[in-house]
């Protein structure tokens, strides 16, 4: 228990300090107030006063002013009154202190009563005589003469200061003295103040984002999420995402970056990387030699790609053979409604876009599963072995053409339908990019509609968050660059992956168009590797370190490192990099959190961060926490989705790093 003793003459300002201590969590003990209460309730104390000061009772009733007139005119009588009252007040103080962990005692006679012996430190509150007189007249409604007599019957300020361990002067405005009291209490009671306040100051105890989000952000969240849901529903593969973003960008003034162009602040350009990846940029007011602000996301997702010779028939049913792309749990893809997306490059050079399974009138496709009644052997296998990659074959049809008596009648019937609709022959599969993805649009999840279910949140939820704010920029300080890359799910290799030289080519052309040096630009750039993280799932709690895992509704996730085992494959951002993002998000009210991918040695994963960092670009991972990542249907929180967009937006707009 810590006890602060507050003393000083009448009207000195003790009550102001007392109230400040109360805000710090102190149990307040106002001895003057206690004395007045005892005058109403303590018959023994009243009896002693009546015995020694009978003239203070008029017509049988105690008269406080009459008592004051007696004692303030005679030092010996005042001393006698104090002996009586201090004893009774001290007994009440003792009772109160028994149930207090931090208390502040306000007593004019702190030292005379012996209450100072119960205090860990004491403070004398002082003020000049004229100030005290004015305060007493205003507070108690007494005459100037009576106020003066009270003051002069008490100790001088110098005496209080000599006895106390600290002194505070209230010879200033009320507001200034209140600030002085707070600063005093902060300094003296750094470790004794309200534990709840101290806990908030010292410990990191994040709150659910819905307890922190502003009304303005809450109102903006729903429209943004609706727009994102439209994007994720229409863009199931990287080609579709490239086409969609370029179309929208061109509507907002973006033009293809052509070598030899001269660019000025505010110009908007993009580069289409073989229709599988794309980069957008808004030229800033500063030279590119000062660096750029880059958000790098990927637009590919796990899926079932058709093999080069996919179509076959077995047991009078037609199938597509597939080869899965990216990391999947193969059993999750059985009995899931699937849609066919992609392009076919025909022998005559024409390109056919294919989408079947998304319209309400379209058929869907699926991988069949073994009935439980015959699954005894399958159920003994591990999850990884129960459904093999080679058996992820897509059921296409079972009806032969009328009067067809040839071989592979079902395969032939399917091929006839494809030829009729798209003009395809079987050989065209050799130059096709066709893939099976989960069918259907994004949907809201839960009675409260707080979550979004969709295929491909990883990583198109971050891709949209990186792309959308670029459209809203006018002239940023640093040139803003949005990279939507391909092939992240298989190592970022290939011509459209983040390891491709295409990024250097685009940035070289950008620098040349603004008379800047590419390597100086990289050296001074900052990149948010915009990729999703795993959200803590209490059903699988054993896989995660709860203290270091992102959670649904706690905002966008910031990751110092990813990788596996001993941070293998990670860029491991520096403290300064984390500090910049932390400060940026804090000053712009971006709700964010941090974490890592599961427990140490539990598994792991990577992003494009290391490839950006390899280019000498300061990089840190940032993205939306996801439930059921890499499943045919993934879940994200609307709040986290919106906060990731807001984080990317303020990053593009920031003038310092």
N, C-alpha and C positions, 0 to 999 in steps of 0.2 A: 504494500500500500504506500502511496506517495501523497503527502499532505503539503499544500501550499498555504502559508499564512499571509493574509493581506491586512495591512493596517494603515492608519493615517487619520487625520482629523476629519471632522464633519465637513462634507462638501468638497473633499479633496479629489473624488473620482473613483473611489474604491469599487462602487457598484459596476462601473464600466469594465474594470478589470475582471470583476467577478463573473459578469455575463460572458466575457470572452473566454474565461476558463471553462464555463459551462459548455460552450461550443466545442471545446477540446475534450469533452466527455467527463468533466469533473463533477462530483457531487457537491453542490453548493450549500455552504453553511453561513448564513447571514446572521451574525450574533445579535445585531441590533433588532432584526426581525424576530429572532428567537426570544429576546428580552421582552418585546411587546406581546408576544404570544403568551409568555409566562405570566405577564401581568394580568392576563385574562384567565389563566388556568391554574397557576401554581399558588395555592392558598397559603402555603408555608412562607414563600418569598414575600407575598403581600403582607402577611402578618408581621414579618421582620421589619419591613419598610414602615408599616404603621407604628410599630413600637418605637422606632428611632426618629421617624419624621411624621408625627401626628398631624402637623399643619398641612400635609399633602392630601389629606382626606377632608373634603368639604361636604357637609351634610351626609356623611357616611360613605361617600363615594370617592374613589381614588381620582386625583386630578394631576395628570402628568406635568402640565405647565407649572402648576404650583410647586411640585417637587423640583422642577428645573430651576425655578426662581430661587429656591432654597439652596440647592447644592452648587449651582454655578456662581453663587456669591460667596461661597465659603469652601476653601480647599479641603479643610478637614472633613467637612460634611460630605463632599464629593468622594473623598477617599473612603469614607465609611460606606456610602451607597455602593461604590464599586466592589468592596469586599463582600457585601451581601449578594449583589447580582452576579458577580463573576463566579461565585461558587455554584449557583443554580444553573447558570448558562453552561458552565463547563461540564456539568453532569449530563445535560442534554446533548452537547457536542460529542461526548464520549459514546453515547448510545448510537448516534448517527454514524460515527467513524467505524463502528463494528461491522457495518454492512457496505463499506465503500472501498473500492480499490484505488481511487484517485479522488481527492477531495480538496476543496479550496475554502479556507475559513476567513471570513471578513469580520474583523473585530478591532474597534478603536483601542480597547484595552488588551490587545493580544499578549503583550509582555507582562502587564500587571496581573492578568488572570492566570498566567502560567500556561496558556494554550500554545505559546510558542514552542514549548517543550514537546508538543505533539507534531510539530511541523518539520518537514525535511528542509525547507527553505522558506524565507520570509521576504516580503517586499513592502516597502513603505511608499504609499502614493502621496505625492505632495502637490500643492498649488498655492499661489500667493493669496494673502488674506482677502483682498478685495474680490477675487474670483470666487472664493469659498462663500463669502457673504452673499453675493448675488445668487449663487446656486441654492443656498439654504432658503433665502427669501422666496425664490421661485418654486422650490420643491415643497417646502413645509408651510408656506403662507405665514411666516412669522415676521416680526418687525426687525428692522436693521439692528436695533439695540440688543434685542434678544439673541439674534444670530451672532453678533459680535461677542456677547458675553459667553456663549457656548464655545466659540472658537478659542477665546483667550483663557478659558478654563481648562483647555486641553494642552497637550505637549506641543512644543514647536516642531516644525518640519525637520529641523536639524537633529532633534532628539529621536524622532522616528527613524530617520536615516541611519543614525549611529547604531541603533539597536538591530535594524533589519539587515539581511544579507544582500538585498538589492533595493534600488530606489527608482521609481518612475515618476516623472513630473507630468502633470496634466495641464500645464500652462500653454495650451494650444487649443485649436478647435476640437470639437467632439469627434469629428471624423478622423482627424490626425491622431488623436489619442487612442481611438479604437485600433488604428493600424499599428500604433506603437505597442499596444497591449498584445496584439496577435504576434508581432515579431518577437516580443519578449518571451511569450509562452512557447513559440516555436524553438527558440534558442535554448531556453532553460529546460523545457520538457520535451526535448527531441525524442526521447525514448519513453516518456511517461504519458504522452497525450493519448487521446482516444484510440484504443487499439484497433477499432474498426477502420478509422481514418488512416492509421499507420499501416495497417495491412494492405489497404488499397494503394498506398504510396509505395510500399516496398515489394509487394508480391504481385506476380502476374496472374490475374484471375479473370480470364476473358469471359464475357457474357454472350449469350445467344444474340445473333445479329438483329433479331426482331426487337430486342430490348435496347438496341443502340441506333437503329436506322432512323434517319430523319423523316419527317412527313413528306418532304419534297422528294427524297429518294424513293420512298415507298410508293408515291404516286407515279413516279417515272418507271418503276420496276415492271409493272404489268405490261404496258405498251411495248417495252423493249423485249420482254420475254415472248410476247405474241409474235413479234417480228422475227425473233430468232427461231421460233417453232416453225414458221413458214419456211425459213431458209433450210433448216435441218430436214424438213419433210421433202423439199424439192431437190436437195443436193445429197444423194446417197453415195456417189463416187466422186473421185477427185476431178474428173472431166466436167461433171455437172457443176461442181463448186467453182471451177475456173470460169466456165461460161457465165454462170449467174453473177459472180462478183464483177467480171469485166463489163457485163451489160449494165449493172447498177452503177459502176464507176464511170462509165462513159456518159450516163445520164447526169452525172455530177461533175462533168468537166474534165475527166481524165482522158489523156491521149497516149498512144503508144510512144515509148521512148525510142527515138531513131538516132543512131550514131551521127554526130555532127550537129545535133540540136544545141541551141543556146538557151539556157534556162534562167529564169529569174524568180525571186521569192513569190510564193503563191502558186507557181505552176504545178500542174498535176499530171503525172505520167505513170505508165505501167509497162511491164514487160511480161509477155506471155511465153512461158517456158514449155514449148512443145505440147501445149494444150493440157498439160498434166500438173503444172505448177504456175504460180504467178507472183509478181512483186509489184507493189504500188508505192508511190512516193509523192509527198507534198513538199516542195522546196521551201526551206526556211529562210529567215532573214540573215542568219549567220552563215559564214563560209562553211563548206563541208569539211574544210581542214579542222574545224572545231568539233567535228564528229556529228553523228546522227543519233536519233532515238529509234530503235528497231524493235518491232514486235514480230517474232518468228513463230508461226504455228504450222501445223501440218493438216492436210485435208484428206489423207487416206485413213482407212479404218480396216480392222479385221473383216474378212469376208471369205466366200468360197468362189474362187476363180475357175472358169471352165478350162479343162485341159485342151491342148491343140486339136485332138481328135476326141471330142467329148461324147458324141451321140452313139448310143448302142441300145440293143434290145435284149431282154432276158425275161423268160417266162411270160412272154406276150405283154410286156410292159416296157415302155421306152424311158431311158434315163440319160442324164448328162453326167459324165465323169468330172470330178472337180479336184482341184488342188488348193487346200486352204492357204490363205494369205495372212500373215501375222500370227500373233499368239492367241490361240483360242482353246477353250475347253470343248472338245469335239462333241461330247454328249449333249451340250446345250443346243446344238443346231438341228437335232432331230425333231421332227414334228413342228418346227417353227415355220409359219407362213413366210415364203420367200418370193422375191420379185427379181426379174432378170433385167439388168442394166448394162449398158456398154455400147460399143461401136463395132462395126464390121467394115473392114477395108476390102472392097471387092476387086476382082481381077481387072476390071475396066477403070479402076482408079476412083470410083465413087465411094463415098463413106455413108454408111447407114447407121443412124442412131436407133438403138433398141431400148424400149422400156415396156415391160409387161409385168403386171401384178400390182400396180399402184392405183389404178382407177377402180372404182366400185364395180365396173362392168368387166374388169379383167379377171382372168383366172390367176391363181397363185400356184406355187410349186412347193415341194417339201422333200426332206429326207425322212424316210420312214424309220420307225423304231421297232424293236422286238417286243412282242406282248409279254406281260409279266408272267403269264402262265407257262411260258417256255424259256424263262430267263434264268433258270437255276445256275447254269454254267457261267453265263454273262455276269451275274450278280456276284460271283466269286472273284471276278477280276477287279483290278484297281479302276478308278475313274478314268485314268488315262488309257487303259486297255479296253474298257467296255465297249467303246465305239472307236474304230480306227479311222484314220484319215482316208485310207483307200476305200472305205465303205461310205463315205459322205457323198453318195450318189443321189442326184435329184430326179424324183419321179415326174415325168412329163406327160404321160398319156397312156391309154390302154385300149383305144378304139381303132380297129382297122378300117381301111376304106372299103366301101361296098364292092363286092365282086373281086377284090384283090386276093389272088391265091398264091402270090409270090412269097419269097422269104422275107424275114424281118418286116412283117406287115405293119407293125405298130411304129417302128422306126421310120419306115417309109411314109406313113400317114402324117407323122409329126413333121417330117422334112417337106412334105407337100404343103402343109399349113404355113411353114416358114417361107417357102418359096412364093406362095400366093400373097402373103402380107408384105414380105420384105424383098422378094426376088432372090433369095439366097439358095445356094447349092451347098452340099456338104463340104466341099473343098474350101468354101469361104471361111470356115471355122479356123483354118490355118493362119489367117491374117485378121483375126478378131480379138478384141478385148472385151470379153463378156464375163459378167460376174453375178453371182447370186447374193442378194442382201435381204435382210428382213423387210417384209412388205408393210405398208401402212404408214400413216402420218404420226408425228409426235403427238403425245397426249398429256394432259394434266393428270397428276396422281394425287390421291388422297381426298378425303372429305373437304379439306381446306384448300385443295388445289395448289399446294405449296411446292410441289415437285414436278419435274418434267421427265417423261419417259420417251426415249427415242433410241434408234440405232445410230451410232456414230458420234455421240457426244465427244468421245475421244477421237479426234481432237477438234471437231468442227465447232464445239461450243466456245473454244478459245480462238479459233480462226475468225468466227463472226465477231467476237469481242475485240479482236485486233483490227478487223476491217471496218466495222461500223463507225468508230470515232474518227477514222481518217477522213471520211466523207464530210464530217462536221468541222474540220479544221479550215481556217482561212490562211493566215501566214504564221506558222509556228516559228519559234526562235531557232530550234534545231530542226533540220530536215527530218521529217517523219517517214519511216519506211515500214511497210507491212509485207512480210514474207509468208506466203501460203505454199508450203512445200509438200512434196510427195515422198513416198517410200520410207517414212519414218518408222512404220511398223515392221520393216524388214531391214533396218540398219541405216537408213538414209543414203543408201548407195544408188548408183545409176544416174542417168542424165537429169532426172527431175528431183533427185534427192538433195538434201542440204549439203552433202559433201561434193556436189557437182560444182564445177567452175562457173556455172551460170550466174550465181550470186555475185562473184567477182566481176563477171562481164557487165552485169547490170550496174553495179556500183562504180565500175571504171568509167562507163559511159556517163553516168550521173556526175561523177567528179570532173570528167573532161568537159562536160557541158557547163560547168560552173567554175572552171579553172582551179580545181582543187587536186590534191595528191591523194590517191587511193589509200596508201598505207598510213598516211597521216590521218585520214578520215577514220580508218579502222581503229587506230590507236586511241582516238578520242571519242569513239562511239560507245553507246550503252545499249544492251539488248535484253529485253524480257523474252526468254524462251517460253512462249505461251503454250503450255501443255498441262493436261489434267493431272490430278493426283488421286490417290485412293482415299475415299472418305471412310472414317471409322465406322465399322459395322459391328454392333454389339453381339450379333449372332455368331460372328467369327472373331471375337475379341482376342483369342489366343494368338492371332497372327500379328498383332499390332502392339506397339508401345503407346499406350493411350496418351501419355504425356507428350508424345512427339508425333502425333498423327492429326491430320486435318479432319474436321468434322462438318457435317451438314449444317448450314445456316450460321457458320462462323466467319463467312467471308471468303474472299479469294485466298488461295494458298501461295505462300512464298517459300521456296526451297533453296537452301544453301547448296545442297548437293543431291544427286540421285545415285544411280549406279547400283552395284551389288557387292556383297561381301565387304571387302575393305575399300569401299567407295570406287570400285573398279568401273571405268567408263564414265566418270563424273568430272565436271569442270571445277567443282568446289569453289563457289564464289567467296571472295574476300570479305572481311568484316566491313570494309568501307562500302562495298557494293550493297550488302544487306542494310547498312546504315542509311544509305541514300534512299532506298525504297521505303524503309521504315519511316523516315522523316517525311518523305513525299506523301505517302498515304495518310500519315497522321494529320498533316496540315490541311489535307483535302477531304477529310472525313471518309476515307475509303476503309471499309471494314475488312480486315485481313487477318490471317493466321499463318502459322508456319508448321512444318512437320517433315517427315521423311517417309519413304515407302516401306512400311512395315518394320518388324523387328530386325535387328542385326542378324544376318545369315538366314533369314526367313525366305528370302528371294531377292527381288530387286527389279530394276528397269532403268531405261535411259530415255533421254530426250535429244533434241537438236542442240542443247546448250553447249556440249563439248565441242561441236563443230564450229559454232560461232566463236567460242573462246579460243579455239585453235587459230583463228584469224586475228588474234590480238584484240578482240572486242570484249570488254567487260560484260559478263552475262550472268543472269540469275534466272532460275525457273519460277514461273508464276502461272497459276491456272485454277480451274474449278475442281473442287473435290467431287468424285464420282462414286456412286454405289453400283456394284455389279459391272465393274469396268471390263471391257472386251466381251461381254455377253451380247447376245443378239438384241437385248433391250437394256439400255443403261439408264441410270437415274441421276439427275442433278437437282439442286435446290435453286429456285428462282432467285433467292436473295444472293447466293454465291455467284450465280450467272450474271446478275446485274452488277455486282460489285467488281467482278473481273473486267467487265466493260468499262466501268467507271475508273478502275485503276489504270487500264490502258489509255483511256482518254486523258487523264491528268498527266500521265507520263509523256504522251505526245506533246502536250501543251506546256510542259515544264520548261523553264528558262535556265535552270541550273542543274548541274550534276557533278 
